[in-house]
Amino acid sequence: MAKSKLKKDSFGSGSTNGLTYSTNILAKGKAGTLEVYATSGETTKKISLTSIDDKALAQWTAKELNEYIANLPDRDSGTMKGNAVEYKVVGDNGIKKSTITENEGLYPMGNRGGIAEGIYAAAIFLRFAAKAPDRADRILETTLKSFIEAEMTSSTGKLTRQAPNEGTTVTDDVTLQYGLKVKDHACLLDMRLWEHWKGHAVKIAGYKEIKRTGNNIIKAALDYVNNTNSKGGKKESVRDYAKTFYRNGVHNFITVEAEGEVAQDETKVDIRVMADNHDGVMVPDIMKISLKYGGVGQFGQMSGVSYEVTANVLKEFFGITKPAYSKASFESDTKWGTGSKSHKSDAAKAMFSMWEAEKDNLTKCLEENPDTFRQAYWRHISQGKKMVAEEPGVELVDAVGETSKIYNLDAIKDIDFSGLNLKAEWKVSVAQGKTAGGGMSHAPHNLCSTEITGKGGALGNTRIKLLAIRIKRGDSNNKGPYYRTIFEKQKGLGLLIKEAERTWNEKH
């Protein structure tokens, strides 16, 4: 059985679980019952914590710890001390995740995005493995539910079925290969929650009521695999692909792969479909699906407080290669050039100053470099921030409300952004009170955001927001606060890339 490792992506202000985990880490650490991996093997032991990141345990709040873990730099596992020994916080020899996930009275809920991935993967597999002519029989909720409950009994698995071909007894081999987080899988297999995946509130004995979400993942997934061509034929549906394999009359190996834990920084593709051609050669990624839950908002981020982080954002989106606020000024304002560690407020000041120096230049840069903006917009919404190679053909599927909103992200490449009258509005985000988490004595510095808007073409005659770039402050520790530059989708994306409206056609 795979180790229940604690990972950084379980934490952060956008996580539904991070605060719970942090609360339990502190409570169990104080009580001497925090369980950690003692070696690189499976052995665990319970310890009494004395400090985290050289800061006494009593000085930490759960909110502060939640942000600290979320904002650990790449490859940094964090440090903590217990029983006079130093341990990692996350990763192979860190905290055993399954021991800190409970919350008093609350059901131990998994990540709904990961659960949606399991549901969609199952529905897509059932479509390709359907028995009827053209593999077009409607996938019913009862079929989906019984398949998940009876067949997806492990958090990782490989399942294969045979599907018919037209005019021959030769069948296709259709495989579902999936890997879900242990907690997400446990929630998916708890059929008491089935109505919750349909957006309803549910009450499970012994727990507080799980509140309604209004997002019907079940209906959204079934609509996605039951519906036919998008309007105008812009994008083939799952059902169209299944029909093609049925009618080609030859044997195919078809694989639906949903292993969301693999290379998350390198790709945004959650579900892939691949198949072999008539020569028996596998054709990778005939479908690439980036799956989101509950409405796409933030779609990317850059973490850190170095000069290079903000410089890269300015270069990628605006084509600014020589920022007016120099690296020397940045390091001087943060005192890093003198070796000082006292930068609890000046990091925010330096990032703010760097953007402020460009605020009157941003619109001009967009006008001069619309293709630069277009490329950055496409890359950050459809590609991993550490992508090894470009992945064209990514379809964004957003399970929101009662349906799947579908976006062909490559369409961004075909948009003439020079005709959209792009403008950038820089705004000050006024700080309120002390820094979040209460870990610093000073009043926090103001932060800032930049909204990019457009007008004309598919956007119409009214100026519409396309993207927001915002500096977000995390909680702090004795080494200073953490900051993220986040990218948020705005209404304009849905207008530029029309939702692929698919309608069920019984005669198809």
N, C-alpha and C positions, 0 to 999 in steps of 0.2 A: 504493500500500500504506500502511495506517495506521502511524503511528509507534509503535515499541515503547516506550511511556512507562512509567516507573516510577511506581507508585501506592502510597499509604499503606496501602491495605487488604491489600497483600501482606506486611505486617510485623506484628509483635506476638507475644506469648508463645504465642498459639493458632495461629500460622501454621507450616505445615510447611516453608515456604521462606524466611521472613524471615531466619533466622540464616545460611543459606547465602548469600543475597544480601549481607548485611552483611559476612560474612567476605570475600567477593570484592571488595566495594567497597574495603575497607581494603587488601587485598593488591594490587589493580590500581592503587589510588591511590598506594600507596608505590612500585610498579614503574614508574609513569608510563604505564600502559596503560588507565586508566579512560576509557571513551568517553562523551562527553556531546554533547547537541545544542547546536551553536554558535549557531544562529539559530532563528527561529520556523519555518523551513523544514525540509528533511530533512538538511541538512548536519551532519555529526558531526566531532568531533576528539578526540584522546587527550590527557589532561592528567596532570600529577603533582600530587596533592593535598598541600596543606600544613596545612589545618585544615577542620573541620566545625563550624558554629555557633560560630566564634571559639575553638574548642578545638583544640589541636595534634593532628595526626593520630595521633601516637604515644601520646596519652593515651586514645584510644578503644579499647574492646573491641567485638567483634562483637555480643555480647549487649546491650551498652549502646546501640550504634547501631541495632539492631533495634527496641528499645523507643522510642528517640528518634523515629525515623521514624513508627512506628505512632501515636504520641501527639502528633504535630504538630497544632496547632489547625486548625480548618476554614480553608481558603483559605491556609494557611501552607505553603509549599513547601520550607522549610528553606534553609539557605545553606551553601556550602562555597567554599573558595578553592583555586585551582590555577593555576600559571603566572602568579601575580600578578593573576588575574582572578576575580571572584566569580560563582558559578553557583548555580542552584537544585539541590536534591537530587532532588526528584520533580516530575513535571508536564511541561508542554510543552517547556521548555528545561532539563530535568534530565538524569539519567543514562539512557543507553540500556539498557533492561532486558535485552534479549536477550543482552547481552555479559557479564552478571554472574550468570547463572542456573545455571551448571555447578558441580557439587561433585565433588571428587576421587573417582572410582570409583562415584558414585551416579548413577542414572538421573535426568535432569532432569524430575522429576515435576511435573505441574500440580496445580491445586487440585481435589480429588476432588468437591467440591460443584459446581464449574463443569462438570466432566466429566459428572456425574450429570444436570445440567440438559440437556446436549446429548442424552443417551441418552433421557431421559423425553420431551423435545420430539419426537424422531424417532418414538418409539413412539406418542405421541398422534396425530401426523400420520398415521401408517400406519393407525391405527384409523379416523379420519374418512375416509380415502381408500380404505378396504377395498372390494372389488368384490362380495363375496357378498351374498345377501339379508340385509337388516337390517344390512349391513356388519359381520356378526358372525363372519366367519371368524377363527379364532384366529391372532394374530400370533406367528410362530415366531421363535426366537432367530436362526436362519439368515437369515430375512427382514430382521430388524432389523440384523444385522451387515452384510449385503450392501448395504443401503440407506445406512448410515452411510459405509461404505468407498467406494461408487461415486458417491453423490450429494452428500454433505456434504464436498466436497473443499476448500472455502475456509472460513476462520474466520467469515466472514459470508456469508449467502446467502438467496436467495428461490427456493423450489421449489414448483411447482404440479402437481397431478394432478387428473384428472376422476374423480368417483365417481358410481355409478348411483343412480337414484331408482326407487321402486316404481311399476309400471304406466305408465311413460313412457320415452321415449328421451332426455329432458332429463337432463343430468348436472350435478352440483355442481362448482364450482371450489374445490378445497381447497389452501390455500397454507401452507407452512412458512416463516416469516421468523425467522431466528436470527442471533445474534451472540455468539461465544465469544471469550474471551481467546486470544491467539495460542498461548500455551504449552498451555492446556487443550485447544485444538483439535488441536495436534500430538500430544498424548498419546492423544486419542480416535481419531485416524486411524492410530496405530501399532498395528496388529493383533496385534503380539507381546504387547500388554498386555491383550488381550481377556479372557483367563482371570483377570487380576488384577481386572478390574471385576466378576468373579464371586466375588471374595473370596480367590482363591488366591495363593500366592507364585509369582513367575515369575522366571526367570533369563534375562537378555538378555546376549549375548556382549559382553564389554568393560566390564560394570557389575557391581556387587555385587547379590546377590539382592534383589529387591523383596519385602518381607515380606507375608505374608497379612494381610488385614484382617477377614475373616469377614463382611463386608457385601457381599451379592450384588446389585449395582446392576441387573444385567441381569434377573435373575428378579424383582426388586422392580418394575421398570418394566413388564415384561410382565404380571405379575399385575395391576398397576394398570389397564392398558388392556384386559385380557382378561376381567376379572371383571365381574359384574353388580351389581345394586342392593345397597347396604349393608343390613345387618340392620335391619328396621323401616322401611325406605324413607326413612331420614333424609336421605340425600344421593344424588343421581343419579350414576351412574358415567359414565366416558368412553364406555363402550359403549352406555349408555342414550341419551346425547346423540346419538351417531352413528346409532342406530336411529331416533330422531325425525326427523333430517334425511332419512334414506332413505325413510321412510313419508309425508313431507309432499307428495311428488309434484311439487314445484316446484324451480326453480333457486335455489341459494344460493351466495353467496360465503362460505367458511369460512376463517378465518385462525388458525393456531396461531403465536403470537408468543413467542419466547424470546430476549430481548435483555437479558441480566442486567446489562450495563454501564450501563444508562440509569437515572438518578435513583435510585441505590441508597438514599440517605438518605430519599427521599420515599415509598418503597413497599417492602414486603417480598414483593411478587408477582414471581415469577420467570418463570412461564409463564401467558400469557393466551390464551383462545380467544374469538373474536368472530365474528359472522355477521350477515347482513342478514335482515330480516323479509319478510313477503309484500308489503310496500309498497316493498321495495328499500332500506330505511333500515338502516344498520349498527347493530347492537345490541352495544355494547362489553361485553366481559368476561362472557360467559355462564358462563365458568369462570375462576377466579383461583386459581392454585396457588403457594403458598409452599413451595419445595422445600428440604429439609434432607438432610444425609448423615450417617449413622453415629450417630443418636440425638441428639435436641435437648437441649442443655444450656443454655449461655448464649444468650439470645435478644435481648439488648439491652444498651446501656451508655450512660452519660453520662460524657464525658471532661472533665477539668479540675480545678483546685483552688480555684476561686473560691467565695465564699459562696453565690452564686446556684445553683451546681450542686447542692449538698446541700439548699438551701432548696426547690428545685423538686422533688426526689425526695420530700421530706417532705410537700410540698403535694399532689403527684399521688397518692401511695399512701395517705397517712394523713389528708389534709385539714388539715394543720397550716399555717396561714397566717402565724402570728407565732411563729417558733421561739424557744424560751427563751434560746438562745445567740444573741445579737444580731449583726448585721453589724459593729457597732463593736467588739465583743469579738473577732470573727473576724479583722478587719483589724488589731486591736491585737496579737493573738497571732502573726500572720504578719508583723508589722512593715511591712506594705504601706502603712499609713496614714502612716508616717514616711519613706517612700521607700526603705527598706532593701531590698536584694536578697538579704539573707542569710536565706532561708527554706527551707533544705535539710531541716530537720527540723520546723519549726513549721507547715508546711502540713499535714502528717500530724496533728500535735497538734490543730490547729484543727478539722479534719474529724472527728477522733475526739471532741473535746469537744462538737461540735455534736450528734452522735448520742447521746453519753452523757447530755446534758442532757434528751433526750426518752425515754430507755430505759424509764422507769417509766410513760410516758404513751402508748406506742405501742399497747398492747392496747386501752386505753380509746378511743383514736381509731378503731381498726378497728371497735369495737362501735358507735360513734356514726356512722361514715361508711362502712358496708359498700359502698354504691353507688360511692363515690369509689374504693375499692380495686378493685372489679369493673371499672370503666371504665379505670383505669390498667393493670390486668392485661391486659385485652383489647387496649388500644391498643399497649402495648409488645411484645406477642407477635405481633400481626397487622398493625400499621401501621408505616410508616417514622417515624423519630423527627422528621423534618421534613416530615411529610405535608402536602400542600396541601389535601386534602379527604379525609374518611373513605371508606374502601373496604370496604363490607360484602361478605360472601360469600366471604371468603378461606378456602381449604382448605389446611391444613398437611399436606404429604405428607413423611413421614420415611422415607428409604431406609435401613433398618437391619436387620441380620441377613439373613434370607432373604425379606423381604417389605416392603411399604409400610405404615407405620402412618399412618392417615388421621384428621385431626381437623377438624371443622367449627368454626372458631374463633368464629363468631358465636353459637354455643351458650353461650359465656361470658356474653353479654348477658342470657340468659334465666335464669341461675342466681340464686337468692335467697341472696346471701352472708350476709345477716343470720341465716339459719338454720344456718350452718356453724360457729358458735362460734369465730370467728377469734381467734387469739392471736399475739402477736409476741414472740419471744425474742431479746434482744440479747446478742451474744457478743463477747468480746475475742479478737482474733487476735494472739497473742504473736509479736513480731518475733524473728527468729533472726539473730544475727551482724550483719554490715555490710549496708548496702543493696545489693540486687542490682546487679551490674555493677561493684561496687568503686569507684564514682566519688565516694564521700563518705567522710569520715573518721569521722563520728559514727555511733553506734549508732542504727538506725532506730527511730522511734516505733511503738508498737503500733497496729494497725488494728482494724477491727471488722466484724461482719456481723450481719444481722437475718434470722431465719427466721420466715416466716408459716405457721402451721399451721391446720388446721381439723378439725372432727369433726361427723358427722351427715350425713343425706341420702345422696348418692351416695358419700360418703367412708366410710360405715359408722361403727361405734362406737369405732374406734381413731383417735387423733389422727394425722393425716397431713400431711406437709410439702407446701405449695403453691408456695412461692416463697422464694428466698434473694436478699437484696440485700447485696452484698459490696463493700467498698472494696479495690481491688487496686492494689498499687504496681508501677510500671514501673521501668525503669532510669533512671539520672540522668546529668545533665551539669552543666556549671558553673552553669547557671541553676536547678538544683534538680530534684527527682524529678517524675515524672508519675504521676497517679492516675486510675483509672477506677472509677466506681460501676457495677457490672455486675449484671444481672438473670438469674438462673438458674432454669430450669424444674425443678420437683421432681415426685415421683411422683403427687401429687394431681391434676395436670392430666389425666393419663390416666384417672383415675377419674371426674372431673367430666365430661369429654368422652370417652365411650366410643369406643374404636377402631372405625371403620367396618369391620366384618369382611365382606369380599366373597368369595363362593364362585362358582366356575365352574359354569355351568349349560348343558350341551350343547344342551338343547332350547329355550333362551331365544330 
